[in-house]
Amino acid sequence: MSRTRRTALPRRRGRHATLVGTALLAAALTACGGGSGGKGAAGDGGADAKNKPDMAIAVNLTGGQVKAGEPVRVTLADGKFSLVKVTDGKGGELPGQISADGRTWTSERNASPGTDYRVEAQNTASQSASTQFKTSPADKVNKVSINIPKGSTVGVAMPVSLVFDNPVKNKAEVEKQLKVAASDNTEGSWGWFKDYSGKDRVDWRPKEYWKSGTTVKVDMQLNGVDSGTGGGLFARDYNTEFTIGKDRRMEVSLDTKKMTVTEDGQAVRTIPVSAGTPGGQKASWSGKMVLMSKEGTIRMDSQTVGLGDSYDKMVDYSMRLTWSGMYAHAAPWNSGNFGRVNSSSGCVGMSDADARSFYERVQVGDPFEVVGSGSKGNAELGNGYGEWNLSWDQWKAKSALAGGGAQQG
């Protein structure tokens, strides 16, 4: 424990003397190392101040530093705290609480790694003390990739999806720091699984599709949280916010070879399509998917998805549905089969004209469901946004806090 003292300053009476005392107190608070401040307005004069013990505070140091990833504790040698303020070098405040006996202040959050902090404290006798300390650096830092950029407008099926650079063993502890707040109090839950990349991932899915116009804020208070063995500490907080756009949904029938587009519950368009060739690896995935991204004109090479040298071409109006390479896109080379035969290598193809107008209309996050016979089943959960293929109870069970029920936004 590191302990520092500063001799208390006697308070002088009179208006002019009070201003001088304030200046001296300010000097005491800016001094490095901490100590005690002057006697407050309730004091009885210089003689009493001389008899009052100095205010001394201590911080839970280990080898001259506070260990990152643990709470900060500030203790008082004598008396009771009336105020404790702990701030980092950027002015951010570390929140905390004073104990019932007034002798200890403990931060509500863990200390961030490799950070300079300053402590300013007062006791009930109007004395002041300050000190500074550093936290230990992290052996390894974990980071988060967020799927929804701040300020986005997304479709009604879009989950919040977080992928971690390093493994997360302390899933429950991490999940406690993740908060979703929706303007209409949308009910939802976090669920853990492996991303298609093999990394740990946690998604927040509403119980039902979002309602159009809902605004959503996501607050990830991860700074100083320990991921667990092999994962390292988080060294920052994360946040994002977004709005839910028009309720637009797509359904592709492998039986009729048509895609129906509905908006606000009304069918607005039917597009002839040709989906994946049934009976093998070229069949389409089925089930509920989410339009992940609008990628425009891209090169599609069959060798990158394990289909040999079937194709290698530039494809227009490409809209990704899975990480493994299922898209909806323009496929003019297959025009004779639209509405008649499923003969693609797994994607949902349509004419240039249909693809152009469809591409201009849809938004990332729109639900996209494939129904009918001849598919190769549902894609794995992490191969895109596959959580909508699970029942609500199945999804809630994937929360690391499942025993406490789903989180409310």
C-alpha positions in Angstrom: 0.0 0.0 0.0 1.3 3.4 -0.9 0.5 6.2 1.6 1.2 9.9 1.3 0.6 12.9 3.7 0.4 16.6 3.4 0.3 19.0 6.4 -3.1 20.5 7.0 -3.3 24.3 6.5 -5.1 26.5 9.1 -8.1 28.4 7.8 -8.1 32.2 8.4 -11.2 34.2 9.0 -12.3 37.0 6.8 -13.3 37.4 3.2 -9.9 38.0 1.8 -8.4 35.2 3.9 -11.0 32.8 2.5 -9.8 33.5 -1.1 -6.2 32.9 -0.1 -7.2 29.6 1.5 -9.0 28.5 -1.7 -5.8 29.2 -3.7 -3.8 27.1 -1.3 -6.3 24.2 -1.5 -6.1 24.3 -5.2 -2.3 24.0 -5.0 -2.6 21.0 -2.7 -4.9 19.2 -5.1 -2.6 19.6 -8.0 0.5 18.3 -6.2 1.7 14.9 -7.1 1.8 12.3 -4.3 -1.3 13.1 -2.3 -1.7 14.3 1.2 -4.0 16.4 3.3 -5.7 19.6 2.6 -6.8 22.6 4.6 -9.6 22.8 7.2 -13.0 23.7 5.9 -15.6 26.4 6.9 -16.6 24.4 9.9 -13.1 24.7 11.5 -12.4 26.4 14.8 -9.2 28.2 13.8 -5.4 27.5 13.6 -5.1 25.9 17.0 -7.7 23.2 16.3 -6.1 22.5 12.9 -2.8 21.8 14.5 -4.3 19.2 16.7 -6.2 17.5 13.8 -4.4 14.4 12.3 -3.3 14.9 8.7 -5.5 13.3 6.0 -3.7 10.3 4.5 -4.9 8.1 1.6 -3.5 5.0 0.1 -4.2 3.1 -3.1 -3.9 -0.7 -3.6 -0.5 -0.9 -5.2 1.4 -4.0 -6.2 5.0 -3.3 -7.0 4.4 0.4 -7.4 1.4 0.0 -9.7 -2.3 -0.9 -9.5 -2.9 -4.2 -11.3 -4.9 -3.7 -14.5 -8.1 -5.7 -14.7 -8.9 -5.3 -11.0 -10.9 -2.6 -9.1 -9.1 0.4 -7.7 -9.4 0.7 -3.9 -8.6 4.0 -2.1 -8.4 3.8 1.7 -8.4 6.5 4.4 -6.1 6.2 7.4 -8.4 8.2 9.7 -11.9 9.6 9.6 -14.5 9.2 6.8 -14.5 10.0 3.1 -17.0 12.6 1.8 -15.8 12.6 -1.8 -13.4 10.5 -3.9 -12.8 11.2 -7.6 -10.5 9.1 -9.8 -9.8 10.3 -13.3 -7.5 9.1 -16.2 -5.2 11.2 -18.2 -7.9 12.0 -20.7 -10.3 13.3 -18.0 -12.5 10.2 -18.0 -13.8 9.4 -14.5 -13.7 5.9 -13.0 -17.0 5.5 -11.1 -17.0 4.0 -7.6 -18.7 3.9 -4.2 -17.7 4.8 -0.7 -18.1 2.0 1.8 -20.7 2.1 4.6 -18.0 2.9 7.2 -16.6 5.7 5.1 -13.0 4.4 5.1 -12.8 2.8 1.6 -13.7 3.8 -1.9 -13.9 1.0 -4.5 -14.3 1.5 -8.2 -17.3 -0.1 -9.9 -15.2 -0.9 -13.0 -11.7 -2.4 -13.3 -8.7 -0.3 -13.9 -7.7 0.0 -17.6 -4.2 -1.4 -18.5 -1.3 1.0 -19.0 -3.2 4.1 -17.8 -2.2 7.1 -15.5 -4.9 7.9 -12.9 -5.2 10.7 -10.4 -7.1 10.5 -7.1 -8.7 13.5 -5.4 -10.4 13.0 -2.1 -12.0 14.9 0.8 -13.0 13.8 4.2 -15.9 14.8 6.4 -13.6 17.2 8.3 -13.1 19.2 5.0 -9.5 18.1 4.5 -8.3 17.2 1.1 -5.7 14.8 -0.3 -4.5 13.7 -3.8 -2.3 11.1 -5.3 -1.4 9.6 -8.7 -0.7 6.1 -9.8 -0.2 4.0 -12.9 -1.7 0.6 -13.9 0.3 -2.3 -15.2 0.3 -2.9 -18.9 -1.7 -5.8 -20.4 0.3 -8.9 -21.5 -2.3 -9.2 -24.3 -5.1 -6.9 -25.5 -8.4 -8.2 -26.9 -10.3 -6.2 -29.4 -13.8 -6.3 -30.9 -15.2 -6.0 -34.4 -18.7 -4.6 -34.6 -21.0 -5.4 -37.6 -23.1 -2.2 -37.6 -21.3 1.2 -38.1 -22.4 4.1 -36.1 -25.3 6.0 -37.7 -26.4 3.2 -40.0 -29.9 2.4 -41.1 -30.5 -1.4 -41.3 -33.2 -3.9 -42.0 -35.6 -5.5 -39.4 -33.6 -8.8 -39.1 -30.2 -7.3 -38.4 -28.6 -8.6 -35.2 -25.8 -6.8 -33.3 -22.8 -9.0 -33.9 -19.4 -8.8 -32.1 -16.4 -10.8 -33.1 -13.4 -11.0 -30.8 -9.7 -11.0 -31.9 -8.8 -13.4 -29.1 -10.6 -16.2 -27.2 -13.2 -15.2 -24.6 -13.2 -17.7 -21.7 -14.9 -15.3 -19.3 -18.1 -15.1 -21.4 -20.5 -14.3 -18.5 -18.2 -11.5 -17.2 -17.9 -10.0 -20.7 -21.6 -10.3 -21.5 -22.5 -8.4 -18.3 -20.8 -5.3 -19.8 -22.8 -5.4 -23.1 -26.0 -3.3 -23.1 -28.5 -2.8 -25.8 -31.1 0.0 -25.4 -33.9 0.3 -27.9 -36.3 3.2 -28.1 -39.3 0.8 -27.8 -37.7 -1.5 -25.2 -37.3 -4.3 -27.7 -36.8 -7.7 -26.0 -33.8 -9.6 -27.0 -30.8 -11.7 -25.8 -27.1 -12.3 -26.4 -26.0 -15.6 -27.7 -22.4 -17.1 -28.0 -21.0 -19.3 -30.7 -18.1 -19.5 -33.2 -17.9 -17.2 -36.1 -17.3 -18.6 -39.6 -13.7 -17.4 -39.1 -13.4 -19.7 -36.0 -13.2 -16.7 -33.6 -15.5 -16.3 -30.6 -18.6 -14.3 -31.4 -21.6 -13.0 -29.5 -24.8 -11.6 -31.2 -27.8 -9.8 -29.8 -31.0 -10.9 -31.5 -34.5 -9.5 -30.8 -37.2 -12.0 -29.9 -39.0 -10.9 -33.1 -37.9 -8.8 -36.0 -37.3 -5.1 -35.1 -40.0 -2.6 -35.7 -39.4 0.1 -38.3 -38.3 3.4 -36.9 -36.7 1.9 -33.7 -33.5 3.6 -32.6 -30.9 1.4 -30.9 -27.8 2.2 -28.8 -25.2 -0.4 -27.9 -22.8 0.3 -25.0 -19.9 -2.1 -24.5 -18.2 -1.2 -21.2 -15.2 -3.5 -21.7 -12.3 -1.4 -20.7 -10.3 -3.3 -18.1 -12.4 -6.5 -18.4 -10.4 -9.8 -18.5 -11.3 -12.1 -21.4 -9.8 -15.1 -19.6 -7.0 -17.4 -20.4 -5.4 -16.7 -23.8 -7.6 -13.7 -24.4 -6.1 -10.7 -22.6 -7.6 -7.5 -21.3 -9.8 -5.1 -23.1 -8.2 -1.7 -23.2 -11.2 0.4 -24.3 -15.0 0.7 -24.4 -17.0 0.4 -27.6 -20.3 1.7 -28.7 -22.6 2.1 -31.7 -26.1 3.3 -32.6 -28.4 2.7 -35.5 -31.9 3.0 -36.8 -34.3 0.3 -38.1 -35.5 1.1 -41.7 -38.4 -0.1 -43.7 -39.8 -3.5 -43.0 -38.8 -5.3 -46.2 -38.6 -9.1 -46.5 -37.7 -11.5 -49.2 -38.8 -15.1 -49.7 -37.3 -17.3 -52.4 -39.2 -20.5 -53.3 -37.1 -23.2 -54.7 -40.3 -24.8 -56.0 -41.7 -21.9 -58.0 -38.3 -20.4 -58.8 -39.6 -17.0 -57.8 -38.6 -14.4 -55.2 -41.4 -12.4 -53.5 -40.6 -9.0 -52.0 -42.9 -7.7 -49.3 -42.8 -4.2 -47.7 -44.8 -3.4 -44.5 -46.6 -6.8 -44.9 -47.7 -6.2 -48.5 -46.3 -8.1 -51.5 -44.8 -5.4 -53.8 -42.9 -7.5 -56.4 -42.3 -11.0 -57.7 -39.0 -11.7 -59.5 -38.2 -14.9 -61.5 -34.9 -16.4 -60.3 -32.7 -19.5 -60.7 -31.3 -20.8 -57.5 -28.7 -23.6 -56.7 -28.7 -26.9 -58.6 -30.4 -29.5 -56.4 -28.7 -32.6 -55.1 -25.1 -31.6 -54.3 -22.7 -28.9 -53.2 -24.1 -26.5 -55.8 -27.5 -26.5 -54.1 -28.6 -23.3 -52.2 -28.7 -23.0 -48.5 -32.2 -22.8 -47.2 -33.8 -21.2 -44.1 -33.7 -17.7 -42.7 -30.8 -15.6 -43.6 -30.0 -11.8 -43.5 -28.7 -9.6 -46.3 -25.2 -9.0 -44.9 -23.7 -6.5 -47.4 -24.2 -4.9 -50.8 -21.0 -5.5 -52.6 -21.8 -4.3 -56.1 -19.5 -5.7 -58.9 -17.2 -8.4 -57.5 -15.1 -11.3 -58.9 -16.5 -14.7 -58.1 -14.1 -17.6 -58.3 -15.5 -21.1 -57.7 -12.1 -22.3 -56.4 -12.5 -20.1 -53.4 -15.6 -21.9 -52.3 -14.5 -25.4 -53.0 -16.3 -25.9 -56.4 -13.3 -26.4 -58.6 -13.1 -24.5 -61.8 -16.9 -24.1 -62.4 -16.7 -20.3 -62.8 -14.5 -17.3 -62.6 -16.2 -14.1 -63.6 -17.1 -10.5 -62.6 -20.7 -10.4 -61.2 -22.9 -7.3 -60.9 -25.3 -6.2 -58.1 -23.9 -8.8 -55.6 -25.6 -9.0 -52.3 -24.0 -11.3 -49.7 -26.1 -13.8 -47.7 -23.5 -16.1 -46.2 -19.7 -15.9 -45.5 -19.3 -19.1 -47.5 -20.3 -17.3 -50.7 -24.0 -17.5 -51.2 -25.3 -14.3 -52.9 -28.2 -12.8 -54.7 -27.0 -11.2 -57.9 -27.4 -10.5 -61.6 -26.8 -13.7 -63.7 -27.5 -12.8 -67.3 -25.7 -15.9 -68.6 -28.5 -18.0 -67.0 -31.4 -16.0 -68.4 -33.1 -19.0 -70.0 -33.7 -20.6 -66.6 -35.2 -17.7 -64.6 -38.5 -18.9 -63.2 -38.0 -22.3 -64.7 -35.0 -24.3 -63.5 -32.7 -24.0 -60.5 -29.3 -24.4 -62.2 -26.8 -22.0 -60.4 -23.8 -22.9 -58.3 -25.7 -22.0 -55.1 -26.6 -18.3 -55.5 -29.9 -16.7 -56.3 -29.6 -15.3 -59.8 -31.9 -12.9 -61.7 -31.8 -10.7 -64.8 -29.7 -7.5 -65.0 -32.8 -5.3 -64.9 -34.4 -7.1 -61.9 -31.1 -7.2 -60.0 -30.4 -3.5 -60.6 -33.8 -2.3 -59.3 -33.7 -4.9 -56.4 -30.2 -3.8 -55.4 -31.2 -0.2 -55.3 -34.2 -0.9 -53.1 -32.9 -3.3 -50.4 -30.9 -2.5 -47.3 -28.4 -4.4 -45.3 -30.2 -6.3 -42.5 -33.3 -7.2 -44.6 -34.5 -10.8 -43.9 -34.0 -13.3 -46.8 -35.7 -16.7 -46.5 -35.2 -19.6 -48.9 -38.0 -22.3 -48.8 -38.9 -25.4 -50.8 -37.2 -28.6 -51.8 -33.8 -29.2 -53.2 -31.6 -27.2 -50.8 -28.6 -28.5 -48.8 -30.2 -27.4 -45.5 -29.5 -24.5 -43.2 -26.1 -22.9 -43.1 -24.2 -23.1 -39.8 -25.1 -20.5 -37.2 -21.9 -18.4 -37.7 -22.0 -18.6 -41.5 -23.7 -15.3 -41.8 -26.6 -14.4 -39.5 -28.2 -17.7 -38.9 -29.8 -17.0 -35.5 -33.3 -16.6 -37.0 -33.4 -20.4 -37.7 -33.4 -21.0 -33.9 -36.5 -20.7 -31.7 -36.5 -18.0 -29.1 -35.9 -20.5 -26.3 -33.0 -22.1 -28.2 -31.5 -18.7 -28.8 -31.8 -17.5 -25.2 -30.0 -20.7 -24.1 -26.9 -19.5 -25.9 -26.5 -16.6 -23.5 -23.7 -17.0 -20.9 -26.2 -15.5 -18.4 -29.0 -17.8 -19.5 -29.8 -18.6 -15.8 -30.8 -15.0 -15.4 -33.1 -14.9 -18.4 -32.8 -12.7 -21.5 -31.7 -9.2 -21.4 -34.2 -6.4 -21.9 -33.2 -3.6 -24.2 
